[in-house]
């Protein structure tokens, strides 16, 4: 398996991965997370597949991606976003997701409410890495793809001496806990019925608890 930065030609695959990876995640029925300034993709090689059936791929071995954003002093942020290509990629991927991701936000107010409450749990931070999304195609979720993507992000954060913060999904929370992440608190989402701003149908939003987590790179229990 190898990692590289995402390219414009990956856009369709990234949107597909996100849509399929989180199709049943309850938190993302309330709101979906958009990728940030740095997107790394995982490319499977034949030796990674073994007996695995790769018929689901449309001529690609792109199995997953991680997106994150650096917060801090301008000179530190610039190192993570050195040119306009990353911003362009982020915007194009966002536009594709608004059409391709089935669990789009029912209401923009839900997004604002969720992140407002998550920020209260997070507290005041000035120098940190925000992990926005870790997505792996379902048929490749047990081949170590998520681990390799996370270890790239951890190494980048450790090099700069900053911690990683994130809101975990139902799928990713167990992974982060095994790596040594700590839960700072949770955002409790109540079950409710709400009319969608997009297609006007009434949507049943499930109750779920979304953990806000912190990971110290130097204390990670997984190593390359």
LINMOGI-V943167 format. One record per pair of residues at least 24 apart in sequence whose ideal C-beta (glycine too) atoms are under 10 Angstrom apart, sorted by the first residue. I is the first residue (numbers start at 0). J is the second residue. If there is no record, write none. Layout:
# LINMOGI-V943167
i=I j=J
i=I j=J
This chain:
# LINMOGI-V943167
i=0 j=41
i=0 j=42
i=0 j=43
i=0 j=44
i=0 j=46
i=0 j=47
i=0 j=60
i=0 j=62
i=0 j=139
i=0 j=142
i=0 j=143
i=0 j=144
i=0 j=146
i=0 j=147
i=0 j=148
i=1 j=40
i=1 j=41
i=1 j=42
i=1 j=43
i=1 j=44
i=1 j=47
i=1 j=60
i=1 j=147
i=2 j=39
i=2 j=40
i=2 j=41
i=2 j=42
i=2 j=64
i=2 j=65
i=2 j=144
i=2 j=147
i=2 j=148
i=2 j=150
i=2 j=151
i=3 j=39
i=3 j=40
i=3 j=41
i=3 j=42
i=3 j=61
i=4 j=37
i=4 j=38
i=4 j=39
i=4 j=40
i=4 j=64
i=4 j=84
i=4 j=85
i=4 j=88
i=5 j=34
i=5 j=37
i=5 j=38
i=5 j=39
i=5 j=40
i=5 j=61
i=5 j=64
i=5 j=65
i=5 j=66
i=5 j=84
i=5 j=85
i=5 j=88
i=5 j=89
i=5 j=92
i=6 j=38
i=6 j=40
i=6 j=84
i=6 j=88
i=7 j=84
i=7 j=87
i=7 j=88
i=7 j=91
i=7 j=92
i=8 j=59
i=8 j=61
i=9 j=38
i=9 j=40
i=9 j=42
i=9 j=59
i=9 j=61
i=9 j=64
i=9 j=88
i=9 j=92
i=10 j=88
i=10 j=91
i=10 j=92
i=10 j=94
i=10 j=95
i=10 j=96
i=10 j=99
i=11 j=57
i=11 j=59
i=11 j=61
i=11 j=92
i=11 j=95
i=11 j=99
i=12 j=40
i=12 j=56
i=12 j=57
i=12 j=58
i=12 j=59
i=12 j=60
i=12 j=61
i=12 j=62
i=12 j=63
i=12 j=64
i=12 j=136
i=13 j=38
i=13 j=40
i=13 j=61
i=13 j=63
i=13 j=64
i=13 j=66
i=13 j=88
i=13 j=91
i=13 j=92
i=13 j=95
i=13 j=96
i=13 j=99
i=13 j=132
i=13 j=134
i=14 j=91
i=14 j=92
i=14 j=93
i=14 j=94
i=14 j=95
i=14 j=96
i=14 j=97
i=14 j=98
i=14 j=99
i=14 j=100
i=15 j=55
i=15 j=56
i=15 j=57
i=15 j=59
i=15 j=61
i=15 j=95
i=15 j=99
i=15 j=100
i=15 j=134
i=15 j=136
i=16 j=40
i=16 j=41
i=16 j=61
i=16 j=62
i=16 j=63
i=16 j=64
i=16 j=132
i=16 j=134
i=16 j=135
i=16 j=136
i=16 j=137
i=16 j=139
i=17 j=63
i=17 j=64
i=17 j=66
i=17 j=92
i=17 j=95
i=17 j=96
i=17 j=99
i=17 j=100
i=17 j=102
i=17 j=132
i=17 j=134
i=17 j=136
i=18 j=95
i=18 j=96
i=18 j=98
i=18 j=99
i=18 j=100
i=18 j=101
i=18 j=102
i=18 j=103
i=18 j=134
i=19 j=55
i=19 j=99
i=19 j=100
i=19 j=101
i=19 j=134
i=19 j=135
i=19 j=136
i=19 j=137
i=19 j=138
i=20 j=63
i=20 j=64
i=20 j=132
i=20 j=133
i=20 j=134
i=20 j=135
i=20 j=136
i=20 j=137
i=20 j=139
i=20 j=140
i=20 j=145
i=20 j=168
i=20 j=170
i=20 j=171
i=21 j=100
i=21 j=101
i=21 j=102
i=21 j=132
i=21 j=134
i=21 j=137
i=21 j=168
i=21 j=169
i=21 j=170
i=21 j=171
i=22 j=100
i=22 j=101
i=22 j=102
i=22 j=137
i=23 j=101
i=23 j=102
i=23 j=137
i=23 j=169
i=23 j=170
i=24 j=102
i=24 j=168
i=24 j=169
i=24 j=170
i=24 j=171
i=24 j=207
i=25 j=102
i=25 j=168
i=25 j=169
i=25 j=188
i=25 j=190
i=25 j=204
i=25 j=205
i=25 j=206
i=25 j=207
i=25 j=208
i=25 j=209
i=26 j=102
i=26 j=113
i=26 j=166
i=26 j=167
i=26 j=168
i=26 j=169
i=26 j=170
i=26 j=172
i=26 j=186
i=26 j=188
i=26 j=204
i=26 j=205
i=26 j=207
i=26 j=208
i=26 j=209
i=26 j=210
i=27 j=100
i=27 j=101
i=27 j=102
i=27 j=103
i=27 j=104
i=27 j=132
i=27 j=168
i=27 j=169
i=27 j=170
i=27 j=207
i=27 j=209
i=28 j=101
i=28 j=102
i=28 j=103
i=28 j=104
i=28 j=105
i=28 j=109
i=28 j=188
i=28 j=202
i=28 j=203
i=28 j=204
i=28 j=205
i=28 j=207
i=29 j=102
i=29 j=104
i=29 j=105
i=29 j=106
i=29 j=109
i=29 j=110
i=29 j=112
i=29 j=113
i=29 j=186
i=29 j=188
i=29 j=191
i=29 j=193
i=29 j=202
i=29 j=204
i=29 j=205
i=29 j=207
i=29 j=209
i=30 j=102
i=30 j=103
i=30 j=104
i=30 j=105
i=30 j=106
i=30 j=107
i=30 j=108
i=30 j=109
i=30 j=110
i=30 j=111
i=30 j=112
i=30 j=113
i=30 j=114
i=30 j=188
i=30 j=209
i=31 j=93
i=31 j=96
i=31 j=97
i=31 j=100
i=31 j=101
i=31 j=102
i=31 j=103
i=31 j=104
i=31 j=110
i=31 j=132
i=32 j=66
i=32 j=96
i=32 j=110
i=32 j=113
i=32 j=114
i=32 j=130
i=32 j=131
i=32 j=132
i=32 j=133
i=32 j=134
i=32 j=165
i=32 j=166
i=32 j=168
i=33 j=66
i=33 j=89
i=33 j=90
i=33 j=92
i=33 j=93
i=33 j=96
i=33 j=97
i=33 j=100
i=33 j=110
i=33 j=131
i=33 j=132
i=34 j=64
i=34 j=65
i=34 j=66
i=34 j=67
i=34 j=68
i=34 j=85
i=34 j=88
i=34 j=89
i=34 j=90
i=34 j=92
i=34 j=93
i=34 j=96
i=34 j=131
i=34 j=132
i=34 j=134
i=35 j=65
i=35 j=66
i=35 j=67
i=35 j=68
i=35 j=69
i=35 j=79
i=35 j=80
i=35 j=85
i=35 j=86
i=35 j=89
i=35 j=128
i=35 j=129
i=35 j=130
i=35 j=131
i=35 j=132
i=36 j=66
i=36 j=67
i=36 j=68
i=36 j=69
i=36 j=76
i=36 j=79
i=36 j=80
i=36 j=81
i=36 j=85
i=36 j=86
i=36 j=88
i=36 j=89
i=36 j=129
i=36 j=131
i=37 j=65
i=37 j=66
i=37 j=67
i=37 j=68
i=37 j=69
i=37 j=79
i=37 j=80
i=37 j=85
i=37 j=88
i=37 j=89
i=37 j=128
i=37 j=131
i=37 j=151
i=37 j=152
i=37 j=155
i=38 j=64
i=38 j=65
i=38 j=66
i=38 j=67
i=38 j=85
i=38 j=88
i=38 j=89
i=38 j=92
i=38 j=131
i=38 j=132
i=39 j=63
i=39 j=64
i=39 j=65
i=39 j=66
i=39 j=67
i=39 j=147
i=39 j=148
i=39 j=151
i=39 j=152
i=39 j=155
i=40 j=64
i=40 j=65
i=40 j=66
i=40 j=144
i=40 j=148
i=41 j=65
i=41 j=135
i=41 j=136
i=41 j=139
i=41 j=142
i=41 j=143
i=41 j=144
i=41 j=145
i=41 j=146
i=41 j=147
i=41 j=148
i=41 j=151
i=42 j=144
i=43 j=136
i=43 j=139
i=43 j=142
i=43 j=144
i=47 j=139
i=47 j=142
i=47 j=143
i=47 j=144
i=47 j=147
i=48 j=139
i=48 j=142
i=49 j=142
i=51 j=138
i=51 j=139
i=51 j=141
i=51 j=142
i=52 j=138
i=53 j=138
i=53 j=139
i=54 j=138
i=55 j=136
i=55 j=137
i=55 j=138
i=55 j=139
i=56 j=136
i=56 j=138
i=56 j=139
i=60 j=139
i=61 j=136
i=61 j=139
i=62 j=134
i=62 j=135
i=62 j=136
i=62 j=138
i=62 j=139
i=62 j=140
i=62 j=142
i=62 j=144
i=62 j=145
i=62 j=147
i=62 j=148
i=63 j=133
i=63 j=134
i=63 j=135
i=63 j=136
i=63 j=139
i=63 j=140
i=63 j=142
i=63 j=144
i=63 j=145
i=63 j=147
i=63 j=148
i=64 j=92
i=64 j=132
i=64 j=133
i=64 j=134
i=64 j=135
i=64 j=144
i=64 j=148
i=65 j=130
i=65 j=131
i=65 j=132
i=65 j=133
i=65 j=134
i=65 j=135
i=65 j=144
i=65 j=145
i=65 j=147
i=65 j=148
i=65 j=149
i=65 j=150
i=65 j=151
i=65 j=152
i=66 j=92
i=66 j=129
i=66 j=130
i=66 j=131
i=66 j=132
i=66 j=133
i=66 j=134
i=66 j=148
i=66 j=152
i=67 j=128
i=67 j=129
i=67 j=130
i=67 j=131
i=67 j=132
i=67 j=133
i=67 j=148
i=67 j=149
i=67 j=151
i=67 j=152
i=67 j=155
i=67 j=156
i=67 j=163
i=67 j=165
i=68 j=127
i=68 j=128
i=68 j=129
i=68 j=130
i=68 j=131
i=69 j=126
i=69 j=127
i=69 j=128
i=69 j=129
i=69 j=155
i=69 j=156
i=69 j=159
i=69 j=161
i=70 j=124
i=70 j=125
i=70 j=126
i=70 j=127
i=70 j=128
i=70 j=129
i=70 j=161
i=70 j=164
i=71 j=124
i=71 j=125
i=71 j=126
i=71 j=127
i=71 j=128
i=71 j=159
i=71 j=161
i=72 j=125
i=72 j=126
i=75 j=126
i=75 j=159
i=75 j=161
i=78 j=155
i=78 j=158
i=78 j=159
i=79 j=128
i=79 j=155
i=79 j=159
i=89 j=131
i=97 j=197
i=102 j=202
i=103 j=195
i=103 j=196
i=103 j=197
i=103 j=198
i=104 j=195
i=104 j=196
i=104 j=197
i=105 j=191
i=105 j=192
i=105 j=193
i=105 j=194
i=105 j=195
i=105 j=196
i=105 j=197
i=105 j=198
i=105 j=200
i=105 j=201
i=105 j=202
i=105 j=203
i=105 j=204
i=106 j=193
i=106 j=194
i=106 j=195
i=106 j=196
i=106 j=197
i=106 j=202
i=106 j=204
i=107 j=196
i=108 j=193
i=108 j=196
i=109 j=188
i=109 j=191
i=109 j=193
i=109 j=196
i=109 j=204
i=112 j=186
i=112 j=188
i=113 j=166
i=113 j=186
i=113 j=188
i=113 j=209
i=114 j=166
i=114 j=186
i=115 j=186
i=116 j=184
i=116 j=185
i=116 j=186
i=116 j=187
i=116 j=188
i=116 j=209
i=116 j=211
i=117 j=164
i=117 j=165
i=117 j=166
i=117 j=183
i=117 j=184
i=117 j=185
i=117 j=186
i=117 j=209
i=117 j=210
i=117 j=211
i=118 j=186
i=118 j=211
i=119 j=184
i=119 j=186
i=119 j=211
i=120 j=164
i=120 j=166
i=120 j=182
i=120 j=183
i=120 j=184
i=120 j=185
i=120 j=186
i=120 j=209
i=120 j=210
i=120 j=211
i=120 j=212
i=121 j=164
i=121 j=165
i=121 j=166
i=121 j=183
i=121 j=184
i=121 j=211
i=121 j=212
i=121 j=213
i=122 j=164
i=122 j=183
i=122 j=184
i=122 j=211
i=122 j=213
i=124 j=161
i=124 j=162
i=124 j=164
i=124 j=213
i=125 j=161
i=126 j=159
i=126 j=160
i=126 j=161
i=126 j=162
i=127 j=156
i=127 j=159
i=127 j=161
i=127 j=162
i=127 j=163
i=127 j=164
i=127 j=213
i=128 j=152
i=128 j=153
i=128 j=155
i=128 j=156
i=128 j=157
i=128 j=159
i=128 j=161
i=128 j=162
i=128 j=163
i=128 j=164
i=128 j=165
i=128 j=214
i=128 j=216
i=129 j=163
i=129 j=164
i=129 j=165
i=129 j=166
i=130 j=156
i=130 j=163
i=130 j=164
i=130 j=165
i=130 j=166
i=130 j=167
i=130 j=171
i=130 j=175
i=130 j=180
i=130 j=212
i=130 j=214
i=131 j=165
i=131 j=166
i=132 j=165
i=132 j=168
i=132 j=171
i=133 j=165
i=133 j=167
i=133 j=168
i=133 j=170
i=133 j=171
i=133 j=174
i=133 j=175
i=134 j=168
i=134 j=170
i=134 j=171
i=135 j=170
i=135 j=171
i=135 j=174
i=137 j=170
i=140 j=170
i=140 j=174
i=145 j=170
i=145 j=171
i=145 j=174
i=145 j=175
i=146 j=174
i=146 j=177
i=146 j=178
i=146 j=221
i=146 j=223
i=147 j=221
i=147 j=223
i=149 j=174
i=149 j=175
i=149 j=178
i=149 j=180
i=149 j=214
i=149 j=219
i=149 j=221
i=150 j=178
i=150 j=216
i=150 j=219
i=150 j=221
i=150 j=222
i=150 j=223
i=151 j=223
i=152 j=214
i=152 j=216
i=153 j=178
i=153 j=179
i=153 j=214
i=153 j=215
i=153 j=216
i=153 j=217
i=153 j=219
i=153 j=221
i=153 j=222
i=153 j=223
i=154 j=216
i=154 j=219
i=154 j=223
i=155 j=216
i=156 j=214
i=156 j=215
i=156 j=216
i=156 j=217
i=156 j=219
i=157 j=215
i=157 j=216
i=157 j=217
i=157 j=218
i=157 j=219
i=158 j=216
i=159 j=216
i=160 j=216
i=160 j=217
i=161 j=215
i=161 j=216
i=162 j=213
i=162 j=214
i=162 j=215
i=162 j=216
i=162 j=217
i=162 j=218
i=163 j=212
i=163 j=213
i=163 j=214
i=163 j=215
i=163 j=216
i=163 j=219
i=164 j=211
i=164 j=212
i=164 j=213
i=164 j=214
i=165 j=210
i=165 j=211
i=165 j=212
i=165 j=213
i=165 j=214
i=166 j=209
i=166 j=210
i=166 j=211
i=166 j=212
i=167 j=209
i=167 j=210
i=167 j=211
i=167 j=212
i=168 j=207
i=168 j=209
i=168 j=210
i=169 j=207
i=169 j=208
i=169 j=209
i=169 j=210
i=171 j=210
i=171 j=212
i=172 j=208
i=172 j=209
i=172 j=210
i=172 j=212
i=174 j=221
i=175 j=210
i=175 j=212
i=175 j=213
i=175 j=214
i=176 j=210
i=176 j=212
i=177 j=220
i=177 j=221
i=178 j=212
i=178 j=214
i=178 j=216
i=178 j=218
i=178 j=219
i=178 j=220
i=178 j=221
i=179 j=214
i=179 j=215
i=179 j=216
i=179 j=217
i=179 j=218
i=179 j=219
i=179 j=220
i=179 j=221
i=180 j=210
i=180 j=212
i=180 j=213
i=180 j=214
i=180 j=215
i=180 j=218
i=180 j=219
i=180 j=220
i=181 j=210
i=181 j=212
i=181 j=213
i=181 j=214
i=181 j=215
i=181 j=218
i=182 j=210
i=182 j=211
i=182 j=212
i=182 j=213
i=183 j=210
i=183 j=211
i=183 j=212
i=183 j=213
i=184 j=209
i=184 j=210
i=184 j=211
i=184 j=212
i=185 j=209
i=185 j=210
i=185 j=211
i=185 j=212
i=186 j=210
i=186 j=211
